[in-house]
Amino acid sequence: MIGADIRYTSPEGTTILDGVSITLPKASILAVGGPSGAGKSTLARILSGHTAPSAGTVEVDRQSVLRKGRPRAVQYAPQSPELSTDPRWTVGRILANGGLPQPEILDALGVQTSWVPRLPAELSGGQLQRVSLARLLRPETKYLICDEITAQLDALSQKELWDRLTEICRLREIGLLVISHDITLRHRLAQKTLTLARGRLDNSA
Ligand SMILES: Nc1ncnc2c1ncn2[C@@H]1O[C@H](COP(=O)(O)OP(=O)(O)OP(=O)(O)O)[C@@H](O)[C@H]1O
């Protein structure tokens, strides 16, 4: 995935991203850190095609991530899975929405069949995050952008989730972008760590 000279100006006219270029190779792990408000989530939404940049491009295999009518190659996992799951839907319904995940993905993420009749509120944060990730790891998923996905979890649940997820990404050659405030986590997981500050990427970090 290649993001070239990405710029984003908010509807109020504030510059949020100011010429960010980023390359995420297939089967690699890249981490992005930086202070609150630096523009990390905005960058994540643009890289995954959820938000159109004011200028610049994001391409996978030379095709824009904004192009409609093609399977989504880049998936975005937000910090709070509650944001992308309807609290009134059972886990079974959530998982089935958009086509059931592959059994081996459910297995690799440790999603239990006993969770199927439960509502999101009846799962722990880590369990719900795993359900949410299962929906994003489709056969067509080539890149996954994780935006502080373990920030609300205890150390053990964090480790378990990252162990499971990085193994899936390694086997499927998925490029993983890890956005996190946790410098130890960034250095443990990623081959390369970048820092975003005031909408600009510091490649020397
Ligand atoms: N649509 C928008 N309209 C106005 N301002 C916006 C919009 N989207 C983002 N911003 C602003 O852009 C800045 C960057 O936000 P963003 O969420 O990308 O930062 P972040 O680095 O992910 O922060 P955090 O680490 O706290 O999650 C913030 O000041 C935010 O208020």
The ligand as an SDF file (V2000), in Angstrom:
LIG
                    3D

 31 33  0  0  0  0  0  0  0  0999 V2000
  -13.7040   16.1340   10.6550 N   0  0  0  0  0  0  0  0  0  0  0  0
  -12.9680   16.8870   11.4840 C   0  0  0  0  0  0  0  0  0  0  0  0
  -13.2890   18.1600   11.6940 N   0  0  0  0  0  0  0  0  0  0  0  0
  -12.5390   18.9470   12.5010 C   0  0  0  0  0  0  0  0  0  0  0  0
  -11.4310   18.5100   13.1180 N   0  0  0  0  0  0  0  0  0  0  0  0
  -11.0680   17.2390   12.9500 C   0  0  0  0  0  0  0  0  0  0  0  0
  -11.8100   16.3500   12.1170 C   0  0  0  0  0  0  0  0  0  0  0  0
  -11.2100   15.1450   12.1380 N   0  0  0  0  0  0  0  0  0  0  0  0
  -10.1480   15.2840   12.9630 C   0  0  0  0  0  0  0  0  0  0  0  0
  -10.0670   16.5280   13.4430 N   0  0  0  0  0  0  0  0  0  0  0  0
   -9.0300   17.0690   14.3490 C   0  0  0  0  0  0  0  0  0  0  0  0
   -7.7980   16.6250   13.8200 O   0  0  0  0  0  0  0  0  0  0  0  0
   -6.8500   16.4460   14.8570 C   0  0  0  0  0  0  0  0  0  0  0  0
   -6.2620   15.0770   14.7210 C   0  0  0  0  0  0  0  0  0  0  0  0
   -7.2090   14.1040   15.1470 O   0  0  0  0  0  0  0  0  0  0  0  0
   -6.8720   12.5550   15.1560 P   0  0  0  0  0  0  0  0  0  0  0  0
   -8.0200   11.8580   15.8080 O   0  0  0  0  0  0  0  0  0  0  0  0
   -6.4980   12.1310   13.7940 O   0  0  0  0  0  0  0  0  0  0  0  0
   -5.5790   12.5290   16.1020 O   0  0  0  0  0  0  0  0  0  0  0  0
   -4.8480   11.3120   16.7830 P   0  0  0  0  0  0  0  0  0  0  0  0
   -3.3840   11.4980   16.5350 O   0  0  0  0  0  0  0  0  0  0  0  0
   -5.4280   10.0180   16.3370 O   0  0  0  0  0  0  0  0  0  0  0  0
   -5.1540   11.5520   18.3150 O   0  0  0  0  0  0  0  0  0  0  0  0
   -5.3020   10.4880   19.5280 P   0  0  0  0  0  0  0  0  0  0  0  0
   -3.9350    9.9080   19.7350 O   0  0  0  0  0  0  0  0  0  0  0  0
   -5.7380   11.3250   20.6700 O   0  0  0  0  0  0  0  0  0  0  0  0
   -6.3340    9.4670   19.1190 O   0  0  0  0  0  0  0  0  0  0  0  0
   -7.6000   16.6840   16.1560 C   0  0  0  0  0  0  0  0  0  0  0  0
   -7.3040   17.9820   16.6050 O   0  0  0  0  0  0  0  0  0  0  0  0
   -9.0690   16.5500   15.7620 C   0  0  0  0  0  0  0  0  0  0  0  0
   -9.8960   17.3420   16.5750 O   0  0  0  0  0  0  0  0  0  0  0  0
  1  2  1  0
  2  3  1  0
  2  7  2  0
  3  4  2  0
  4  5  1  0
  5  6  2  0
  6  7  1  0
  6 10  1  0
  7  8  1  0
  8  9  2  0
  9 10  1  0
 10 11  1  0
 11 12  1  0
 11 30  1  0
 12 13  1  0
 13 14  1  0
 13 28  1  0
 14 15  1  0
 15 16  1  0
 16 17  2  0
 16 18  1  0
 16 19  1  0
 19 20  1  0
 20 21  2  0
 20 22  1  0
 20 23  1  0
 23 24  1  0
 24 25  2  0
 24 26  1  0
 24 27  1  0
 28 29  1  0
 28 30  1  0
 30 31  1  0
M  END
$$$$
